[in-house]
């Protein structure tokens, strides 16, 4: 089960006119995956959710690819070179690649994808600001494109490996329309869309003409099971083969491990958890109150008692595998006396009520929130926990600035670069920053985005982490391992830190 996925699918496949495909007849078996969330749209520019990526990484390709080893590799581009002092990147594209509808992949596909992402359609989704460095994409020839940049972007090549940069089929979208594409996705990846029942399941089947060689599975079926106990029960019953993060509560790990045909597999993850503050109104408008709450919560005790050692405390809203992480920066210590002093200085009366908004389907974090509320009770605050359906919290409550004093924020940081987190969390006007506007912080964030000097850029990102910690814009909690529940019938599965699972080499034994 822990055999590493072989990387041979990255190699170019030369297709000739007389070649026939018998791969589907050789592929066998259906892998059934439990995912906790239906993203609601399969269009790459409409989402930021890791549960979109865990499915769509099998449907779509980017120009680059980052595998389980976290190293950047060729995807739909076989090579690239930076020109004009980093303000132009020339990509050589992979030939003989087709979309699932038979449409040819070429330079026009790349230009269409980015014209769409950077145009009016892209304005509707959350991905556009990831690619604002791109001024335009120009076709050089059928298999060569130039990216002209407004300024160098040191993270662009990594961004091209995920989410909004996934290459989409021009003719298909133009003929079928945007709404149809949202629910009937077409890409160039190893699996093609088969069926979709919103909030129930999505089914994929092997694409025999995949440029890296057909998958060894015939089908992958994702079931959207938001209730963790149900997902684990289905795994125990054999109706699910794989349960992916962030489903499995720590408390249920022993249940899976005790089953003779199941295993728990974990890997370090970029995913971090925090309780962010409403810094605009209420008692948390006061920096002293925010710091008091941080001092008042024993985060290490929560990790030890609730998370079973599957996490570690964080000092800023990033994991230790993030570029920009400062190992010298330490979390504020647990100091309830200091917390009460700060609350008194801020004029907060004992028994003051505050609300903590969380995702209702996250059982583990629900326990964490209960523990946080108990600690806050000790320092004189009456915390009430308000659960929301995940999509409601993420799409309606947080962006509109309608949260309580604190709200749950988990973030994958999928580029493994602090910019991807910090810019969206702290820059004025961003979706995930509904409350705060800080001109000095904006300048720091903007200054590093086009900086090629890696050492200078890292220094600025560390300054961002220190600055936001000093302002106490969130209560940093922990970085949590990615936890998978796996049936022993699943072979050649390798856990990935960022949930972008690709099942090209996975096989399943017959029941």
C-alpha positions as CSV (number, residue, x, y, z in Angstrom):
1,X,0.0,0.0,0.0
2,X,2.9,2.4,0.8
3,X,4.8,1.6,-2.4
4,X,5.6,5.0,-4.0
5,X,3.8,6.0,-7.1
6,X,6.0,5.6,-10.1
7,X,6.6,8.7,-12.0
8,X,6.6,7.3,-15.5
9,X,3.3,8.9,-16.4
10,X,5.2,12.2,-16.7
11,X,7.0,10.9,-19.7
12,X,5.9,12.1,-23.1
13,X,3.9,9.6,-25.1
14,X,4.2,9.7,-28.9
15,X,1.0,8.8,-30.6
16,X,0.8,7.9,-34.2
17,X,-2.1,7.8,-36.6
18,X,-2.3,4.0,-36.7
19,X,-2.1,3.5,-32.9
20,X,-5.1,1.9,-31.3
21,X,-5.9,2.0,-27.6
22,X,-6.6,-1.2,-25.7
23,X,-5.8,0.2,-22.3
24,X,-9.4,0.3,-21.1
25,X,-9.7,-3.4,-21.7
26,X,-6.6,-3.9,-19.5
27,X,-7.7,-1.5,-16.7
28,X,-9.8,-3.1,-14.0
29,X,-11.4,-2.1,-10.8
30,X,-13.3,0.8,-9.3
31,X,-11.8,2.9,-6.5
32,X,-14.4,4.4,-4.2
33,X,-13.3,7.5,-2.4
34,X,-15.1,9.3,0.5
35,X,-14.7,13.1,0.2
36,X,-16.2,15.4,2.8
37,X,-17.4,18.1,0.4
38,X,-18.9,18.7,-3.0
39,X,-17.2,21.9,-4.3
40,X,-20.4,22.8,-6.2
41,X,-18.6,23.6,-9.4
42,X,-15.9,21.7,-11.4
43,X,-14.6,24.8,-13.3
44,X,-11.0,25.4,-12.2
45,X,-11.5,29.2,-11.9
46,X,-14.5,28.8,-9.6
47,X,-12.7,27.2,-6.6
48,X,-10.0,27.2,-4.0
49,X,-11.1,24.0,-2.2
50,X,-8.7,21.1,-1.6
51,X,-11.6,18.7,-2.1
52,X,-12.0,20.1,-5.6
53,X,-8.3,19.4,-6.2
54,X,-8.5,15.9,-4.8
55,X,-11.0,15.1,-7.6
56,X,-10.0,17.5,-10.4
57,X,-6.3,16.6,-10.3
58,X,-7.4,13.5,-12.1
59,X,-9.5,15.4,-14.7
60,X,-7.2,18.3,-15.6
61,X,-3.6,19.1,-16.3
62,X,-1.6,22.3,-15.9
63,X,1.5,23.3,-17.8
64,X,3.5,22.1,-14.8
65,X,2.8,19.4,-12.2
66,X,3.8,18.9,-8.6
67,X,3.7,15.3,-7.5
68,X,3.6,13.6,-4.0
69,X,7.3,14.4,-3.6
70,X,6.4,18.1,-3.9
71,X,8.9,18.7,-6.7
72,X,7.8,20.7,-9.7
73,X,7.8,18.6,-13.0
74,X,6.7,19.0,-16.6
75,X,3.0,18.7,-17.2
76,X,1.4,19.9,-20.5
77,X,4.6,21.9,-21.0
78,X,7.7,19.8,-21.6
79,X,10.1,22.7,-20.9
80,X,10.2,26.4,-20.2
81,X,12.7,29.2,-20.1
82,X,12.7,32.6,-18.5
83,X,13.4,35.6,-20.8
84,X,13.6,39.4,-20.5
85,X,14.8,39.4,-16.9
86,X,11.9,37.2,-15.8
87,X,9.2,39.2,-17.4
88,X,8.6,36.6,-20.2
89,X,8.4,32.8,-19.9
90,X,8.4,30.7,-23.0
91,X,6.7,27.3,-22.8
92,X,7.2,24.4,-25.1
93,X,4.1,22.3,-25.1
94,X,3.5,18.6,-25.2
95,X,2.3,17.4,-28.6
96,X,-0.2,14.7,-29.5
97,X,-2.4,15.5,-26.4
98,X,-6.2,15.5,-26.6
99,X,-8.9,16.6,-24.3
100,X,-11.5,14.1,-23.3
101,X,-13.9,15.2,-25.9
102,X,-11.3,14.6,-28.7
103,X,-10.4,18.2,-29.0
104,X,-6.7,18.8,-29.7
105,X,-4.6,20.5,-27.0
106,X,-2.3,23.2,-28.4
107,X,-1.1,26.8,-27.9
108,X,-4.6,28.2,-28.5
109,X,-5.9,26.1,-25.6
110,X,-3.4,27.7,-23.3
111,X,-4.2,31.2,-24.6
112,X,-8.0,30.6,-24.2
113,X,-7.5,29.3,-20.7
114,X,-5.7,32.4,-19.5
115,X,-7.7,34.9,-21.5
116,X,-10.8,33.4,-19.8
117,X,-9.1,33.3,-16.3
118,X,-7.9,36.9,-16.6
119,X,-11.1,38.2,-18.2
120,X,-14.7,38.6,-17.2
121,X,-15.3,35.0,-16.4
122,X,-12.4,34.9,-14.1
123,X,-13.7,37.8,-12.2
124,X,-16.5,35.6,-10.9
125,X,-14.2,33.2,-9.1
126,X,-11.5,33.4,-6.4
127,X,-8.5,32.3,-8.5
128,X,-7.9,35.3,-10.7
129,X,-5.7,37.2,-8.1
130,X,-3.3,34.2,-8.1
131,X,-2.3,35.1,-11.7
132,X,-2.4,38.9,-11.8
133,X,1.3,39.0,-12.7
134,X,0.3,37.6,-16.2
135,X,-0.3,40.4,-18.6
136,X,-1.1,38.3,-21.6
137,X,-0.4,34.9,-23.3
138,X,0.8,35.0,-26.9
139,X,0.9,32.1,-29.3
140,X,4.3,31.7,-30.9
141,X,3.4,28.6,-32.9
142,X,1.1,25.6,-32.4
143,X,3.2,24.2,-29.5
144,X,4.9,27.3,-28.1
145,X,3.5,30.1,-26.0
146,X,4.9,33.1,-24.4
147,X,3.7,34.4,-21.0
148,X,4.2,38.2,-20.8
149,X,4.3,39.3,-17.1
150,X,3.7,42.7,-15.7
151,X,6.4,41.8,-13.2
152,X,8.4,38.7,-12.4
153,X,6.4,36.2,-10.3
154,X,8.7,33.8,-8.3
155,X,5.8,31.5,-7.6
156,X,4.1,31.4,-11.0
157,X,5.5,28.1,-12.1
158,X,4.1,26.4,-9.0
159,X,0.8,28.2,-9.5
160,X,0.6,26.8,-13.0
161,X,0.4,23.3,-11.4
162,X,-3.0,23.8,-9.8
163,X,-6.5,25.3,-9.6
164,X,-7.2,28.2,-11.9
165,X,-4.3,27.4,-14.3
166,X,-5.7,24.0,-15.3
167,X,-6.0,24.0,-19.1
168,X,-9.5,23.8,-20.4
169,X,-11.0,23.0,-23.9
170,X,-11.9,26.1,-25.9
171,X,-14.4,24.6,-28.4
172,X,-16.2,22.5,-25.8
173,X,-16.8,25.5,-23.5
174,X,-17.8,27.8,-26.4
175,X,-20.2,25.2,-27.7
176,X,-21.7,23.9,-24.4
177,X,-21.5,27.1,-22.3
178,X,-20.1,27.9,-18.9
179,X,-22.9,26.5,-16.9
180,X,-22.6,23.1,-18.6
181,X,-18.9,23.0,-18.2
182,X,-19.3,23.6,-14.4
183,X,-21.1,20.3,-14.1
184,X,-19.6,18.4,-17.0
185,X,-15.8,19.0,-16.8
186,X,-13.5,18.1,-19.6
187,X,-9.7,18.2,-19.3
188,X,-6.6,16.3,-20.5
189,X,-6.0,14.2,-17.4
190,X,-5.9,10.5,-16.8
191,X,-9.6,10.2,-15.9
192,X,-12.6,11.7,-17.7
193,X,-16.0,12.7,-16.4
194,X,-18.7,10.1,-16.3
195,X,-21.6,11.3,-14.1
196,X,-22.3,13.8,-11.4
197,X,-25.0,14.0,-8.7
198,X,-24.7,17.2,-6.8
199,X,-23.9,16.6,-3.1
200,X,-24.0,12.9,-3.7
201,X,-21.2,11.7,-6.0
202,X,-19.0,12.3,-9.0
203,X,-17.8,9.4,-11.2
204,X,-14.8,9.3,-13.4
205,X,-13.6,6.7,-15.9
206,X,-10.2,6.0,-17.3
207,X,-9.2,8.0,-20.3
208,X,-7.4,5.6,-22.6
209,X,-5.6,8.3,-24.6
210,X,-4.1,10.0,-21.6
211,X,-0.7,11.3,-22.8
212,X,1.1,9.6,-19.9
213,X,-0.4,6.2,-20.4
214,X,-3.9,5.0,-19.4
215,X,-4.6,4.5,-15.6
216,X,-4.6,1.0,-14.2
217,X,-8.1,1.6,-12.7
218,X,-11.2,1.6,-14.9
219,X,-13.2,4.0,-12.7
220,X,-12.9,6.3,-9.7
221,X,-16.1,7.2,-7.8
222,X,-16.1,9.9,-5.2
223,X,-18.9,9.9,-2.7
224,X,-19.6,13.1,-0.8
225,X,-19.9,12.1,2.8
226,X,-19.8,15.0,5.2
227,X,-20.4,13.0,8.4
228,X,-17.1,11.5,9.6
229,X,-18.7,8.5,11.4
230,X,-20.6,7.6,8.3
231,X,-17.5,7.8,6.1
232,X,-15.6,5.5,8.6
233,X,-18.5,3.1,8.8
234,X,-18.6,2.9,5.0
235,X,-14.9,2.2,5.0
236,X,-15.3,-0.5,7.6
237,X,-18.1,-2.1,5.5
238,X,-16.0,-2.1,2.3
239,X,-18.3,0.3,0.5
240,X,-15.5,2.9,0.5
241,X,-11.9,2.2,-0.2
242,X,-10.3,5.5,0.7
243,X,-11.3,8.3,3.1
244,X,-9.4,11.5,2.4
245,X,-8.7,14.6,4.6
246,X,-10.1,16.4,6.4
247,X,-12.7,13.8,7.2
248,X,-11.2,11.5,9.9
249,X,-11.5,12.7,13.5
250,X,-8.4,11.9,15.6
251,X,-10.7,10.0,18.0
252,X,-11.6,7.6,15.2
253,X,-8.1,6.7,14.2
254,X,-8.0,3.7,16.7
255,X,-11.3,2.4,15.2
256,X,-9.7,2.2,11.8
257,X,-6.4,0.8,13.0
258,X,-8.2,-1.9,14.9
259,X,-9.9,-3.2,11.8
260,X,-7.9,-6.1,10.2
261,X,-8.4,-4.9,6.6
262,X,-7.8,-1.2,7.1
263,X,-4.9,1.2,7.7
264,X,-4.4,4.8,8.7
265,X,-1.7,6.6,6.6
266,X,-0.6,10.1,7.6
267,X,1.9,12.6,6.1
268,X,3.0,16.1,7.0
269,X,0.7,18.7,5.5
270,X,0.8,22.4,4.7
271,X,-2.7,22.7,6.1
272,X,-3.0,25.0,9.1
273,X,-5.8,25.9,11.4
274,X,-6.5,29.2,13.1
275,X,-9.3,31.2,14.7
276,X,-9.3,34.5,12.9
277,X,-10.6,37.6,14.6
278,X,-13.2,40.2,13.6
279,X,-10.8,43.1,13.9
280,X,-13.4,45.7,12.8
281,X,-16.0,45.6,15.5
282,X,-16.9,44.3,18.9
283,X,-14.3,43.6,21.7
284,X,-11.9,41.9,19.2
285,X,-11.4,45.3,17.5
286,X,-9.0,45.9,20.3
287,X,-5.5,44.3,19.8
288,X,-5.2,43.8,23.5
289,X,-8.3,41.6,23.6
290,X,-7.1,39.5,20.6
291,X,-3.7,38.9,22.3
292,X,-5.5,38.1,25.6
293,X,-7.4,35.3,23.9
294,X,-4.2,33.9,22.4
295,X,-2.5,33.9,25.8
296,X,-5.6,32.4,27.3
297,X,-5.6,29.2,25.2
298,X,-3.2,26.3,25.9
299,X,-2.8,25.1,22.3
300,X,-0.2,22.5,23.1
301,X,-2.6,20.8,25.6
302,X,-5.2,20.8,22.8
303,X,-2.8,19.1,20.4
304,X,-1.8,16.5,23.0
305,X,-5.3,15.8,24.3
306,X,-7.5,16.1,21.2
307,X,-5.2,15.7,18.2
308,X,-3.2,12.7,19.3
309,X,0.1,14.1,18.3
310,X,-1.0,14.5,14.7
311,X,-0.3,18.2,14.7
312,X,2.2,20.8,15.9
313,X,1.7,24.4,17.1
314,X,2.2,27.3,14.7
315,X,3.4,30.8,15.4
316,X,2.1,32.2,12.1
317,X,-0.6,31.0,9.7
318,X,1.7,28.7,7.8
319,X,3.3,25.3,8.3
320,X,7.0,24.5,8.6
321,X,7.1,23.3,4.9
322,X,6.0,26.8,3.7
323,X,8.5,29.1,2.2
324,X,8.5,32.1,4.5
325,X,8.3,30.0,7.7
326,X,10.6,31.4,10.4
327,X,11.8,28.6,12.7
328,X,13.0,31.3,15.2
329,X,9.5,32.6,15.6
330,X,7.7,31.1,18.6
331,X,4.0,31.0,19.5
332,X,2.8,33.2,22.4
333,X,2.9,31.1,25.5
334,X,-0.1,30.0,27.6
335,X,-0.4,32.6,30.2
336,X,-4.0,33.1,31.6
337,X,-2.8,35.7,34.2
338,X,-1.5,37.8,31.4
339,X,-4.7,37.3,29.4
340,X,-6.8,38.5,32.3
341,X,-4.6,41.6,32.8
342,X,-5.0,42.5,29.1
343,X,-8.8,42.0,29.2
344,X,-9.0,44.2,32.3
345,X,-6.9,46.9,30.7
346,X,-9.2,46.8,27.6
347,X,-12.2,47.3,29.8
348,X,-13.8,43.9,29.0
349,X,-16.1,42.8,31.8
350,X,-16.1,39.2,33.1
351,X,-18.8,37.2,31.5
352,X,-18.8,39.1,28.2
353,X,-20.2,36.9,25.4
354,X,-18.4,36.2,22.1
355,X,-19.3,33.9,19.2
356,X,-17.0,31.4,17.5
357,X,-18.1,30.4,13.9
358,X,-17.0,26.9,12.7
359,X,-17.6,24.4,10.0
360,X,-20.3,22.1,11.2
361,X,-19.0,19.0,9.5
362,X,-15.5,19.2,10.9
363,X,-15.8,16.9,14.0
364,X,-12.2,17.3,15.1
365,X,-12.3,21.1,15.0
366,X,-15.6,21.0,16.8
367,X,-13.8,19.4,19.7
368,X,-10.9,21.9,19.4
369,X,-13.4,24.8,19.4
370,X,-15.1,23.4,22.5
371,X,-11.7,23.3,24.2
372,X,-10.9,26.9,23.2
373,X,-14.3,28.0,24.6
374,X,-13.5,26.3,27.9
375,X,-10.1,28.1,28.1
376,X,-11.7,31.4,27.3
377,X,-14.3,30.7,30.0
378,X,-11.4,30.5,32.5
379,X,-10.2,34.0,31.6
380,X,-13.7,35.4,31.9
381,X,-15.2,35.2,28.4
382,X,-18.4,33.3,27.6
383,X,-17.8,31.7,24.2
384,X,-20.7,30.4,22.2
385,X,-20.0,28.1,19.2
386,X,-22.0,28.6,16.0
387,X,-21.7,25.8,13.5
388,X,-22.4,26.4,9.8
389,X,-22.6,24.3,6.7
390,X,-19.1,24.6,5.2
391,X,-20.1,26.2,1.9
392,X,-22.4,28.7,3.8
393,X,-19.6,29.7,6.1
394,X,-17.0,30.0,3.3
395,X,-19.2,31.6,0.6
396,X,-21.7,33.6,2.5
397,X,-20.6,34.4,6.1
398,X,-16.9,35.1,6.0
399,X,-16.6,37.1,2.7
400,X,-19.6,39.2,3.7
401,X,-18.0,40.1,7.1
402,X,-20.9,38.5,9.0
403,X,-18.9,36.3,11.4
404,X,-18.8,36.3,15.2
405,X,-15.8,37.6,17.1
406,X,-13.8,34.6,15.9
407,X,-14.2,32.3,12.9
408,X,-12.5,29.0,11.8
409,X,-10.1,29.3,9.0
410,X,-8.2,26.3,7.6
411,X,-5.8,26.8,4.7
412,X,-3.9,24.4,2.6
413,X,-1.2,26.8,1.3
414,X,-1.0,24.6,-1.8
415,X,1.9,26.5,-3.4
416,X,3.9,25.8,-0.2
417,X,4.7,29.5,-0.3
418,X,3.5,31.9,2.4
419,X,2.5,34.5,-0.2
420,X,-0.4,32.2,-1.2
421,X,-1.8,32.4,2.3
422,X,-0.7,35.8,3.5
423,X,-1.9,37.8,0.4
424,X,-5.4,36.4,0.6
425,X,-5.7,36.6,4.3
426,X,-4.3,40.1,4.9
427,X,-4.3,42.2,1.8
428,X,-7.0,44.9,1.7
429,X,-10.0,43.9,-0.3
430,X,-9.3,40.1,-0.6
431,X,-12.2,37.7,-0.1
432,X,-10.7,36.1,3.0
433,X,-9.9,39.5,4.6
434,X,-13.4,41.0,5.3
435,X,-12.4,43.1,8.2
436,X,-8.9,44.5,8.1
437,X,-7.1,47.1,6.0
438,X,-3.5,47.9,6.7
439,X,-1.5,50.0,4.2
440,X,1.9,49.1,5.7
441,X,1.0,45.4,5.5
442,X,-0.3,45.8,1.9
443,X,3.0,47.3,0.9
444,X,5.0,44.4,2.4
445,X,2.8,41.9,0.7
446,X,3.0,43.7,-2.7
447,X,6.8,44.2,-2.5
448,X,7.7,40.5,-2.5
449,X,5.3,39.4,-5.2
450,X,7.7,40.3,-8.0
451,X,11.0,39.7,-6.2
452,X,13.3,37.2,-7.8
453,X,15.9,37.4,-5.1
454,X,14.9,34.4,-3.0
455,X,16.7,35.5,0.2
456,X,15.3,39.0,0.2
457,X,11.8,37.7,-0.5
458,X,12.0,35.2,2.3
459,X,13.1,38.0,4.7
460,X,10.0,40.0,3.7
461,X,7.7,37.0,4.2
462,X,9.1,36.5,7.6
463,X,8.5,40.1,8.4
464,X,4.9,39.7,7.3
465,X,4.5,36.7,9.7
466,X,6.0,38.7,12.5
467,X,3.9,41.8,11.7
468,X,0.6,39.9,11.6
469,X,1.5,38.0,14.8
470,X,2.2,41.3,16.6
471,X,-1.2,42.7,15.5
472,X,-2.8,39.4,16.5
473,X,-4.9,39.1,13.4
474,X,-5.7,35.4,14.3
475,X,-5.2,32.9,17.0
476,X,-2.7,30.5,15.3
477,X,-3.5,27.0,16.4
478,X,-1.7,24.1,14.6
479,X,-0.5,22.5,11.5
480,X,-2.3,19.2,11.1
481,X,-1.1,16.0,9.3
482,X,-3.0,14.8,6.3
483,X,-4.8,11.6,7.6
484,X,-6.1,8.9,5.2
485,X,-8.1,5.8,6.0
486,X,-7.3,3.1,3.4
487,X,-8.6,-0.3,2.7
488,X,-5.9,-3.0,2.2
489,X,-7.4,-3.8,-1.2
490,X,-5.9,-0.5,-2.4
491,X,-2.4,-0.9,-3.8
492,X,0.3,1.6,-4.8
493,X,-1.4,4.5,-3.0
494,X,0.9,7.2,-1.9
495,X,-0.5,10.0,0.5
496,X,0.1,13.5,-0.7
497,X,0.6,16.5,1.7
498,X,-1.7,18.8,-0.3
499,X,-4.7,16.5,-1.1
500,X,-4.0,16.7,-4.8
501,X,-4.4,13.0,-5.4
502,X,-3.7,11.4,-8.8
503,X,-4.7,7.8,-9.1
504,X,-2.8,6.8,-12.3
505,X,-0.9,4.0,-10.7
506,X,-3.3,2.9,-8.1
507,X,-4.9,-0.6,-8.4
508,X,-7.6,-2.4,-6.3
509,X,-7.8,-6.0,-5.5
510,X,-11.0,-7.8,-6.2
511,X,-13.4,-8.3,-3.3
